[in-house]
Amino acid sequence: MPDIQSEAAGVQAHYAAQVAADLETNRKEQERVGVDVAALKEQLQGWRATTRCC
């Protein structure tokens, strides 16, 4: 039976790796959303310029 300390260390290592992976996923998603927002803003400005609306 593994001792409690080595089992806890394994759980901590797994948790740390998962948190790091989640943070990286979030960073990439934020970057993608930022690019999408910038493109939508540019598109909106183009529409406003051609329709003289809003």
Secondary structure, 3 states (H helix, E strand, C coil): CCCHHHHHHHHHHHHHHHHHHHHHHHHHHHHHHHHHHHHHHHHHHHHHHHHCCC
